[in-house]
Amino acid sequence: MSGVITLNDGNFKDGIAEGISLVDFWAPWCGPCRMVGPVVDELAVDFEGRAKVCKLNVDDFGATSGQYNVMTIPTLIIFKNGLEIERIVGVRPKKDIAGAIERNL
């Protein structure tokens, strides 16, 4: 089991408040999201203890996705101490996403 943290409108701010967090904004019906999902699961294992890897279902928690202007999914946002520092939109290779996390650690 990966260390992916499931976020919602209620726990989002606390979930990203400290350190580096990667948040995958996704929906279950989204084909590209299903392609990125396993990569996000792998990144949770790869970065365990160094960065949090989280998912937020945009269909269930539209308030948070709206707050961050997520218009296209998948959208991956890297937060540092609660502030957005990098955004990746669409399907990208694992090495690109991992590189974005690394350069922000």
ABEGO torsion letter per residue (X at the ends): XBABBBBBAAAAAAAAABEBBBBBBBBAABAAAAAAAAAAAAAAAAABGABBBBBBBAAABAAAAAAAGBABOBBBBBBBGGBBABBBBEBBBAAAAAAAAAAAX
